Amino acid sequence: MALRALGRAAAGSAAKAGADSQSPSLVRRLATVSRANGDGTLDVDLGTAAVPLPMAGLRMTTACAGAKAGDRVLVDTQGRTSVVTGILA
């Protein structure tokens, strides 16, 4: 019985350590729209003129439906998922 309890404790601490290693943080960046696609996605550039960082086919919220090329937008990224969440005035 003592070994079983020890095994459960070890498994629980290993699972907790694995969950803690994944960062749930959200990264918010500014980008410039390079193209509004007809399928509800945007192509944006997160970089600068000297170092461009284009990202194609980012999904957007309904608040960004009026985005057009040249607009500055907010891009929220969590893990490997990026979403355009707002247009800056």
N, C-alpha and C positions, 0 to 999 in steps of 0.2 A: 504494500500500500504506500509506503514512504517513497519508493522509487517512482510509482505512478504520479504522485503529487509533485515530485521533483521534475519529472518529465513535462507535466502540464505547466509548471512555472517557467521552465526553460523555453517551451514553445510559445508561451504568452509573451515573454520578454523579447524573443526573436521577432515575433510578429509586430510588436510595438516599435522595435528599432527599425524595422523595414518601413513601417508607416511614417515614422518621424523623418526618414531620410528623403522622402519625396516632398519637395517644397510646394505648398499650396498657394504660393504668392502670385499676385497678379502684376504684370508689367504693363504700364501705360506709356505709349509713345506717340509722337506726332508724325504724320506722314502727309504726302502730297498725292492726290488722286491723279493717276496718269491716264486711266480709262475707266468709264462706267460700262460694264457689260450688261447685256439685255437679260441675263439670267439671275439678276439679283446679287451679283458679286462685283467687286471693284478690284482694279489693278492699282497698286499704290507703290510709292517709293519712300522708303524709310531713311534713306541715306542723305548725302549732301551732293552738291554738284561735283565735288572732287572724288567722292567715294559713294557711288550710287548703290542702293540696296533695294532692288525691285522685288515686290511680292505680288504674284498674280492670283486672281480668283479668290480673294478674301470675302467671306460672307459679311453681310452688314445687317444692322438693325433697321427697322422701318423708319426710324428717325433720320436715316441716311439715304432714303430713297431718292432725294433730289440732288445727290452729289454729282458733280461733273468734273471734268478734267481741270486741274489747277486748284481745286479746293483743298484746304488743309483739314485733315480729319484726325480723330483720336483712334488709335488702334490698341485694343486690350488683348494681351497675350497671357494665357495660362497654360503651362506645359508646352505642348506643341500646337495648340489651337489659338489662332488669332482671329479677332472679329472687329470690324470697324463699328464703333459705337456712337460717334458723334461728329458733326460738322462744326468747325470753328467759324465764327462770324468775322 
